[in-house]
Amino acid sequence: MAYLRSEKEKLEIDYPLETVWAAIPEAVKTLEWNIEEKNDDDHRAKIKTKGGFMSYSSTIYVNVEAANEKTTHMTVTAETPVTTITSVADFGRTRDRIELFIEVLSKQIEKKLPKTT
């Protein structure tokens, strides 16, 4: 029997919406994942991760909204199909993939910022 294991993370990022949105494809590319759907008008993306040994790939949904000119709200939701066989081996992997995405995204945002000396 299969079911979906779901995790969700809400973030407030101290960078403008355009900076965060532009960094998402770079983060996905760095992780060697795939963007399955991307809506530039609504700032929503559907991302597919790689699977692993004894685990299925996850689907990550990213929603980005401007809180103001300098702050962005981002919601990251991940779903991973699991079975009774893979549920133990896959425990925590969905959360790990969200955290990995956020970490790589933050590095990509830093790269996009102008250098100050």
DSSP file (Angstrom, degrees, kcal/mol; ACC not computed):
  #  RESIDUE AA STRUCTURE BP1 BP2  ACC     N-H-->O    O-->H-N    N-H-->O    O-->H-N    TCO  KAPPA ALPHA  PHI   PSI    X-CA   Y-CA   Z-CA
    1    1 A M              0   0    0      0, 0.0    83,-0.8     0, 0.0     2,-0.3   0.000 360.0 360.0 360.0 132.8    0.0    0.0    0.0
    2    2 A A  E     +A   83   0A   0     81,-0.2     2,-0.3    82,-0.1    81,-0.2  -0.809 360.0 165.9-110.0 150.0    1.4    3.4   -1.0
    3    3 A Y  E     -A   82   0A   0     79,-2.5    79,-3.1    -2,-0.3     2,-0.5  -0.935  36.4 -98.9-149.6 171.1    0.7    6.8    0.5
    4    4 A L  E     -A   81   0A   0     -2,-0.3     2,-0.6    77,-0.2    75,-0.0  -0.828  20.8-153.3-100.2 132.2    2.2   10.3    0.4
    5    5 A R  E     -A   80   0A   0     75,-3.0    75,-2.4    -2,-0.5     2,-0.4  -0.915  23.9-165.9 -99.2 126.3    4.5   11.6    3.1
    6    6 A S  E     +A   79   0A   0     -2,-0.6     2,-0.3    73,-0.2    73,-0.2  -0.899  16.1 178.1-122.7 143.6    4.2   15.4    3.2
    7    7 A E  E     -A   78   0A   0     71,-2.2    71,-2.5    -2,-0.4     2,-0.3  -0.961   8.3-162.9-136.8 153.5    6.2   18.2    4.8
    8    8 A K  E     -A   77   0A   0     -2,-0.3     2,-0.4    69,-0.2    69,-0.2  -1.000   5.7-174.0-143.6 140.5    5.8   22.0    4.7
    9    9 A E  E     -A   76   0A   0     67,-2.5    67,-3.0    -2,-0.3     2,-0.4  -0.999   7.1-160.9-135.4 131.9    8.1   24.9    5.5
   10   10 A K  E     -A   75   0A   0     -2,-0.4     2,-0.3    65,-0.2    65,-0.2  -0.948  17.2-177.5-113.2 133.5    7.2   28.6    5.6
   11   11 A L  E     -A   74   0A   0     63,-3.0    63,-2.4    -2,-0.4     2,-0.5  -0.934  25.7-150.0-131.2 150.7   10.0   31.2    5.3
   12   12 A E  E     -A   73   0A   0     -2,-0.3     2,-0.4    61,-0.2    61,-0.2  -0.992  24.0-164.3-116.1 121.8   10.5   34.9    5.4
   13   13 A I  E     -A   72   0A   0     59,-3.4    59,-2.9    -2,-0.5     2,-1.3  -0.903  20.9-138.0-114.2 132.0   13.5   35.9    3.3
   14   14 A D  S    S+     0   0    0     -2,-0.4    57,-0.2    57,-0.2    59,-0.1  -0.227  76.3  86.5 -85.2  47.6   15.1   39.4    3.5
   15   15 A Y  S    S-     0   0    0     -2,-1.3    -2,-0.2    57,-0.1    55,-0.1  -0.971  86.6 -89.8-139.8 154.0   15.5   39.7   -0.2
   16   16 A P     >  -     0   0    0      0, 0.0     4,-1.9     0, 0.0     3,-0.4  -0.231  37.7-112.0 -63.8 154.9   13.2   41.1   -2.9
   17   17 A L  H  > S+     0   0    0     51,-0.3     4,-3.1    54,-0.3     5,-0.3   0.883 115.4  55.5 -52.8 -45.9   10.9   38.7   -4.7
   18   18 A E  H  > S+     0   0    0      1,-0.2     4,-2.1     2,-0.2    -1,-0.2   0.870 107.2  49.9 -61.1 -38.1   12.7   39.0   -8.1
   19   19 A T  H  > S+     0   0    0     -3,-0.4     4,-1.1     2,-0.2    -1,-0.2   0.922 114.7  43.3 -66.3 -44.8   16.0   38.0   -6.5
   20   20 A V  H  X S+     0   0    0     -4,-1.9     4,-1.0     2,-0.2     3,-0.4   0.935 114.6  49.4 -66.1 -46.8   14.5   34.9   -4.8
   21   21 A W  H  < S+     0   0    0     -4,-3.1     3,-0.5     1,-0.2    -2,-0.2   0.884 110.2  51.0 -63.0 -39.5   12.5   33.9   -7.9
   22   22 A A  H  X S+     0   0    0     -4,-2.1     4,-0.6    -5,-0.3    -1,-0.2   0.778 107.6  54.3 -68.8 -26.2   15.6   34.2  -10.2
   23   23 A A  H  X S+     0   0    0     -4,-1.1     4,-2.2    -3,-0.4    -1,-0.2   0.714  90.2  76.6 -81.0 -20.9   17.7   32.0   -7.8
   24   24 A I  H  X S+     0   0    0     -4,-1.0     4,-2.4    -3,-0.5     5,-0.2   0.933  94.0  46.9 -60.8 -50.2   15.2   29.1   -7.8
   25   25 A P  H  > S+     0   0    0      0, 0.0     4,-2.3     0, 0.0    -1,-0.2   0.872 112.6  52.0 -60.8 -33.4   16.1   27.6  -11.3
   26   26 A E  H  X S+     0   0    0     -4,-0.6     4,-2.4     2,-0.2    -2,-0.2   0.898 109.4  48.9 -67.7 -39.6   19.8   27.9  -10.4
   27   27 A A  H  X S+     0   0    0     -4,-2.2     4,-2.1     2,-0.2    -1,-0.2   0.920 111.7  49.2 -64.4 -43.5   19.3   26.0   -7.1
   28   28 A V  H  X>S+     0   0    0     -4,-2.4     5,-2.3     1,-0.2     4,-0.6   0.910 111.5  49.6 -62.7 -42.4   17.3   23.3   -9.0
   29   29 A K  H ><5S+     0   0    0     -4,-2.3     3,-0.9    -5,-0.2    -1,-0.2   0.915 109.5  51.4 -62.7 -43.5   20.1   23.0  -11.6
   30   30 A T  H 3<5S+     0   0    0     -4,-2.4    -1,-0.2     1,-0.3    -2,-0.2   0.885 111.8  46.9 -60.1 -40.3   22.8   22.8   -8.9
   31   31 A L  H 3<5S-     0   0    0     -4,-2.1    -1,-0.3    -5,-0.2    -2,-0.2   0.572 110.4-125.1 -77.8  -9.2   20.8   20.0   -7.2
   32   32 A E  T <<5 +     0   0    0     -3,-0.9    -3,-0.2    -4,-0.6     2,-0.2   0.847  66.3 134.1  61.6  36.8   20.4   18.2  -10.6
   33   33 A W      < -     0   0    0     -5,-2.3     2,-0.4    -6,-0.2    16,-0.2  -0.403  52.3-114.7 -98.6-177.1   16.6   18.2  -10.1
   34   34 A N  E     -B   48   0A   0     14,-2.3    14,-3.1    -2,-0.2     2,-0.7  -0.971   4.8-136.9-128.1 138.7   14.0   19.2  -12.6
   35   35 A I  E     +B   47   0A   0     -2,-0.4    12,-0.3    12,-0.2     3,-0.1  -0.846  23.0 178.7 -87.8 115.3   11.4   22.0  -12.8
   36   36 A E  E     +     0   0A   0     10,-2.6     2,-0.3    -2,-0.7    11,-0.2   0.835  69.3  11.2 -86.4 -36.2    8.2   20.3  -14.1
   37   37 A E  E     -B   46   0A   0      9,-1.6     9,-2.8     2,-0.0     2,-0.3  -0.997  63.0-179.5-142.6 143.9    6.1   23.4  -14.0
   38   38 A K  E     -B   45   0A   0     -2,-0.3     2,-0.6     7,-0.2     7,-0.2  -0.952   7.7-169.6-147.8 125.1    6.9   27.1  -13.5
   39   39 A N  E  >> -B   44   0A   0      5,-3.1     5,-1.6    -2,-0.3     4,-1.4  -0.918   1.4-174.6-117.1 104.0    4.4   30.0  -13.5
   40   40 A D  T  45S+     0   0    0     -2,-0.6    -1,-0.1     1,-0.2     5,-0.0   0.755  83.5  56.5 -70.1 -24.7    6.3   33.3  -13.6
   41   41 A D  T  45S+     0   0    0      1,-0.2    -1,-0.2     3,-0.1    -2,-0.0   0.917 120.1  27.5 -72.6 -43.5    3.0   35.3  -13.1
   42   42 A D  T  45S-     0   0    0      2,-0.1    22,-0.3    23,-0.0    -2,-0.2   0.505 103.8-125.9 -95.4  -6.8    2.0   33.6   -9.8
   43   43 A H  T  <5 +     0   0    0     -4,-1.4    21,-2.6     1,-0.2     2,-0.4   0.955  61.8 138.8  57.0  54.1    5.6   32.8   -8.8
   44   44 A R  E   < -BC  39  63A   0     -5,-1.6    -5,-3.1    19,-0.2     2,-0.3  -0.965  28.4-177.3-126.8 144.6    4.9   29.1   -8.3
   45   45 A A  E     -BC  38  62A   0     17,-2.3    17,-2.7    -2,-0.4     2,-0.5  -0.995  19.3-150.6-142.7 148.1    7.0   26.1   -9.3
   46   46 A K  E     -BC  37  61A   0     -9,-2.8   -10,-2.6    -2,-0.3    -9,-1.6  -0.985  23.6-171.3-118.1 121.9    6.7   22.3   -9.2
   47   47 A I  E     -BC  35  60A   0     13,-3.3    13,-3.4    -2,-0.5     2,-0.5  -0.910  14.0-150.6-120.3 139.5   10.1   20.6   -8.8
   48   48 A K  E     -BC  34  59A   0    -14,-3.1   -14,-2.3    -2,-0.4    11,-0.2  -0.945  15.4-154.8-111.1 125.1   10.9   16.9   -9.1
   49   49 A T        -     0   0    0      9,-2.6     2,-0.2    -2,-0.5     8,-0.1  -0.325  26.8 -94.3 -86.4 173.7   13.9   15.6   -7.0
   50   50 A K        -     0   0    0    -19,-0.2     8,-0.3     7,-0.1    -1,-0.1  -0.611  37.4-127.1 -82.6 150.8   16.0   12.5   -7.8
   51   51 A G        -     0   0    0     -2,-0.2     2,-0.3     6,-0.2     5,-0.2  -0.313  24.3-154.2 -83.9 177.9   15.1    9.3   -6.1
   52   52 A G  B >   -E   55   0B   0      3,-1.4     3,-2.0    -2,-0.1     2,-0.3  -0.810  38.5 -53.2-141.1-177.4   17.5    7.2   -4.2
   53   53 A F  T 3  S-     0   0    0      1,-0.3     3,-0.1    -2,-0.3     0, 0.0  -0.487 127.1  -1.5 -63.3 125.6   18.2    3.7   -3.1
   54   54 A M  T 3  S+     0   0    0     -2,-0.3     2,-0.3     1,-0.2    -1,-0.3   0.752 121.8  89.9  62.2  27.0   15.0    2.4   -1.5
   55   55 A S  B <   -E   52   0B   0     -3,-2.0    -3,-1.4    34,-0.1     2,-0.2  -0.996  67.4-131.2-150.3 149.6   13.2    5.8   -1.9
   56   56 A Y        -     0   0    0     25,-0.5     2,-0.1    -2,-0.3    -6,-0.1  -0.484  38.2 -93.9 -88.8 164.2   11.1    7.5   -4.5
   57   57 A S        -     0   0    0     -2,-0.2     2,-0.3    -6,-0.1    -6,-0.2  -0.404  40.5-127.8 -72.6 158.0   11.6   11.0   -5.8
   58   58 A S        -     0   0    0     -8,-0.3    -9,-2.6    22,-0.2     2,-0.5  -0.732   4.9-136.0-104.0 155.8    9.8   13.9   -4.1
   59   59 A T  E     -CD  48  79A   0     20,-2.7    20,-2.4    -2,-0.3     2,-0.5  -0.969  21.8-162.1-108.6 125.3    7.7   16.5   -5.7
   60   60 A I  E     -CD  47  78A   0    -13,-3.4   -13,-3.3    -2,-0.5     2,-0.5  -0.930   4.4-160.0-113.0 129.0    8.4   20.0   -4.2
   61   61 A Y  E     -CD  46  77A   0     16,-3.5    16,-2.6    -2,-0.5     2,-0.5  -0.931   8.8-166.9-108.2 126.1    5.9   22.8   -4.6
   62   62 A V  E     -CD  45  76A   0    -17,-2.7   -17,-2.3    -2,-0.5     2,-0.4  -0.956   7.0-176.7-117.5 129.2    7.4   26.4   -4.2
   63   63 A N  E     -CD  44  75A   0     12,-2.4    12,-2.7    -2,-0.5     2,-0.4  -0.993   6.2-170.8-125.5 123.6    5.2   29.4   -3.8
   64   64 A V  E     + D   0  74A   0    -21,-2.6     2,-0.3    -2,-0.4    10,-0.2  -0.955   7.2 174.1-120.3 131.8    6.9   32.8   -3.5
   65   65 A E  E     - D   0  73A   0      8,-3.0     8,-3.4    -2,-0.4     2,-0.5  -0.988  32.7-115.7-136.1 144.2    5.1   36.1   -2.6
   66   66 A A  E     - D   0  72A   0     -2,-0.3     6,-0.3     6,-0.2     3,-0.1  -0.666  21.3-176.0 -78.5 127.3    6.3   39.6   -2.0
   67   67 A A  S    S-     0   0    0      4,-2.4     2,-0.2    -2,-0.5     5,-0.2   0.839  74.3 -35.6 -85.2 -40.9    5.7   40.8    1.6
   68   68 A N  S    S-     0   0    0      3,-1.7     3,-0.4    -3,-0.1    -1,-0.4  -0.853  85.1 -64.8-159.2-166.8    7.1   44.2    0.7
   69   69 A E  S    S+     0   0    0     -2,-0.2   -52,-0.1     1,-0.2     3,-0.0   0.806 132.8  27.5 -62.8 -29.7    9.9   45.6   -1.5
   70   70 A K  S    S+     0   0    0    -54,-0.1     2,-0.4   -55,-0.1    -1,-0.2   0.429 113.2  67.3-113.8  -0.9   12.7   44.0    0.4
   71   71 A T        -     0   0    0     -3,-0.4    -4,-2.4   -57,-0.2    -3,-1.7  -0.964  55.8-166.1-129.9 140.4   11.1   40.9    1.9
   72   72 A T  E     -AD  13  66A   0    -59,-2.9   -59,-3.4    -2,-0.4     2,-0.5  -0.966  11.7-146.7-125.4 138.7    9.7   37.7    0.4
   73   73 A H  E     -AD  12  65A   0     -8,-3.4    -8,-3.0    -2,-0.4     2,-0.4  -0.897  21.4-173.8-100.3 134.1    7.5   35.0    1.9
   74   74 A M  E     -AD  11  64A   0    -63,-2.4   -63,-3.0    -2,-0.5     2,-0.5  -0.995  12.3-164.4-132.0 133.3    8.2   31.5    0.5
   75   75 A T  E     -AD  10  63A   0    -12,-2.7   -12,-2.4    -2,-0.4     2,-0.5  -0.973   6.3-169.6-115.0 128.6    6.3   28.3    1.2
   76   76 A V  E     -AD   9  62A   0    -67,-3.0   -67,-2.5    -2,-0.5     2,-0.4  -0.977   6.1-179.9-120.6 119.1    7.9   25.0    0.3
   77   77 A T  E     -AD   8  61A   0    -16,-2.6   -16,-3.5    -2,-0.5     2,-0.4  -0.969   5.1-168.6-119.4 133.3    5.8   21.8    0.4
   78   78 A A  E     -AD   7  60A   0    -71,-2.5   -71,-2.2    -2,-0.4     2,-0.4  -0.961   5.5-170.0-125.3 141.4    7.2   18.4   -0.4
   79   79 A E  E     -AD   6  59A   0    -20,-2.4   -20,-2.7    -2,-0.4   -73,-0.2  -0.996   3.2-176.0-129.2 133.4    5.4   15.1   -1.0
   80   80 A T  E     -A    5   0A   0    -75,-2.4   -75,-3.0    -2,-0.4     2,-0.3  -0.991  23.6-131.2-129.3 124.5    7.1   11.7   -1.3
   81   81 A P  E     +A    4   0A   0      0, 0.0   -25,-0.5     0, 0.0     2,-0.3  -0.565  33.4 179.4 -71.8 135.3    5.3    8.5   -2.1
   82   82 A V  E     -A    3   0A   0    -79,-3.1   -79,-2.5    -2,-0.3     2,-0.2  -0.947  15.7-155.7-133.6 156.0    6.2    5.8    0.3
   83   83 A T  E  >  -A    2   0A   0     -2,-0.3     4,-2.0   -81,-0.2   -81,-0.2  -0.721  41.5 -96.7-119.3 174.0    5.2    2.2    0.7
   84   84 A T  T  4 S+     0   0    0    -83,-0.8     4,-0.4    -2,-0.2   -82,-0.1   0.807 126.8  48.9 -62.2 -26.9    5.2   -0.1    3.7
   85   85 A I  T  4 S+     0   0    0      1,-0.1     4,-0.5     2,-0.1     3,-0.3   0.905 118.8  35.2 -78.2 -43.1    8.5   -1.4    2.5
   86   86 A T  T  > S+     0   0    0      1,-0.2     4,-2.4     2,-0.1    -2,-0.2   0.586  93.9  88.7 -89.2  -9.7   10.2    2.0    1.8
   87   87 A S  T  < S+     0   0    0     -4,-2.0     4,-0.4     1,-0.2    -1,-0.2   0.852  91.4  43.5 -61.9 -36.1    8.6    4.0    4.7
   88   88 A V  T >4 S+     0   0    0     -4,-0.4     3,-0.8    -3,-0.3    -1,-0.2   0.929 117.1  44.9 -74.3 -45.1   11.4    3.1    7.2
   89   89 A A  T 34 S+     0   0    0     -4,-0.5    -2,-0.2     1,-0.2    -1,-0.2   0.803 117.5  46.6 -67.0 -28.4   14.3    3.6    4.8
   90   90 A D  T >< S+     0   0    0     -4,-2.4     3,-2.3     2,-0.1     4,-0.5   0.443  78.4 133.8 -94.2  -1.4   12.7    6.9    3.6
   91   91 A F  T <  S+     0   0    0     -3,-0.8    -3,-0.1    -4,-0.4    -4,-0.0  -0.291  81.0   3.9 -58.2 124.3   11.9    8.3    7.0
   92   92 A G  T 3> S+     0   0    0     -2,-0.1     4,-2.2     1,-0.0    -1,-0.3   0.308  96.7 111.6  87.0  -8.3   12.9   12.0    7.2
   93   93 A R  H <> S+     0   0    0     -3,-2.3     4,-2.1     2,-0.2     5,-0.2   0.851  73.3  55.5 -69.1 -34.4   14.0   12.2    3.6
   94   94 A T  H  > S+     0   0    0     -4,-0.5     4,-1.6     2,-0.2    -1,-0.2   0.936 110.8  44.8 -62.8 -46.6   11.2   14.5    2.6
   95   95 A R  H  > S+     0   0    0      1,-0.2     4,-2.4     2,-0.2    -2,-0.2   0.900 111.2  54.7 -62.6 -42.2   12.2   17.0    5.3
   96   96 A D  H  X S+     0   0    0     -4,-2.2     4,-2.5     1,-0.2    -1,-0.2   0.880 105.9  51.8 -60.1 -39.0   15.9   16.6    4.3
   97   97 A R  H  X S+     0   0    0     -4,-2.1     4,-2.2     2,-0.2    -1,-0.2   0.878 109.2  49.6 -68.5 -37.1   15.1   17.5    0.7
   98   98 A I  H  X S+     0   0    0     -4,-1.6     4,-2.4     2,-0.2    -2,-0.2   0.946 113.1  46.9 -63.2 -47.4   13.3   20.7    1.7
   99   99 A E  H  X S+     0   0    0     -4,-2.4     4,-2.2     1,-0.2    -2,-0.2   0.879 111.7  50.6 -63.6 -38.5   16.2   21.7    3.9
  100  100 A L  H  X S+     0   0    0     -4,-2.5     4,-2.6     2,-0.2     5,-0.3   0.916 110.0  50.3 -64.7 -43.5   18.7   20.9    1.1
  101  101 A F  H  X S+     0   0    0     -4,-2.2     4,-2.6     1,-0.2    -2,-0.2   0.925 111.6  47.7 -59.8 -45.7   16.7   23.0   -1.3
  102  102 A I  H  X S+     0   0    0     -4,-2.4     4,-2.3     2,-0.2    -1,-0.2   0.896 111.9  50.3 -64.3 -41.0   16.6   25.9    1.1
  103  103 A E  H  X S+     0   0    0     -4,-2.2     4,-1.6     2,-0.2    -2,-0.2   0.942 114.1  42.9 -62.8 -48.5   20.3   25.7    1.8
  104  104 A V  H  X S+     0   0    0     -4,-2.6     4,-2.0     1,-0.2    -2,-0.2   0.880 112.7  54.4 -67.7 -37.3   21.3   25.6   -1.9
  105  105 A L  H  X S+     0   0    0     -4,-2.6     4,-2.4    -5,-0.3    -1,-0.2   0.916 105.6  52.4 -61.4 -43.2   18.8   28.4   -2.7
  106  106 A S  H  X S+     0   0    0     -4,-2.3     4,-2.0     1,-0.2    -1,-0.2   0.879 108.9  50.4 -62.8 -36.9   20.3   30.6    0.0
  107  107 A K  H  X S+     0   0    0     -4,-1.6     4,-1.7     2,-0.2    -1,-0.2   0.880 110.3  50.0 -66.7 -37.8   23.8   30.1   -1.6
  108  108 A Q  H  X S+     0   0    0     -4,-2.0     4,-1.3     2,-0.2    -2,-0.2   0.880 108.9  51.6 -68.4 -37.5   22.4   31.0   -5.0
  109  109 A I  H  X S+     0   0    0     -4,-2.4     4,-0.8     1,-0.2     3,-0.5   0.921 107.8  52.7 -63.5 -43.3   20.8   34.2   -3.7
  110  110 A E  H >< S+     0   0    0     -4,-2.0     3,-0.8     1,-0.2    -1,-0.2   0.878 106.0  54.2 -60.0 -38.4   24.1   35.2   -2.1
  111  111 A K  H 3< S+     0   0    0     -4,-1.7    -1,-0.2     1,-0.2    -2,-0.2   0.824 105.8  53.7 -64.5 -31.2   25.8   34.7   -5.6
  112  112 A K  H 3< S+     0   0    0     -4,-1.3    -1,-0.2    -3,-0.5    -2,-0.2   0.624  88.3  98.3 -81.1 -13.5   23.3   37.1   -7.1
  113  113 A L  S << S-     0   0    0     -4,-0.8     2,-0.1    -3,-0.8     3,-0.0  -0.475  84.9-102.6 -76.8 145.1   23.9   39.9   -4.7
  114  114 A P        -     0   0    0      0, 0.0     2,-0.3     0, 0.0    -1,-0.1  -0.377  39.9-109.4 -64.4 143.9   26.3   42.7   -5.7
  115  115 A K        -     0   0    0     -4,-0.1     2,-0.4    -3,-0.1    -4,-0.0  -0.560  30.8-157.7 -75.3 134.4   29.7   42.5   -4.2
  116  116 A T              0   0    0     -2,-0.3    -3,-0.0     1,-0.1    -1,-0.0  -0.941 360.0 360.0-113.1 137.2   30.5   45.1   -1.5
  117  117 A T              0   0    0     -2,-0.4    -1,-0.1     0, 0.0    -2,-0.0   0.384 360.0 360.0-122.6 360.0   34.0   46.1   -0.7
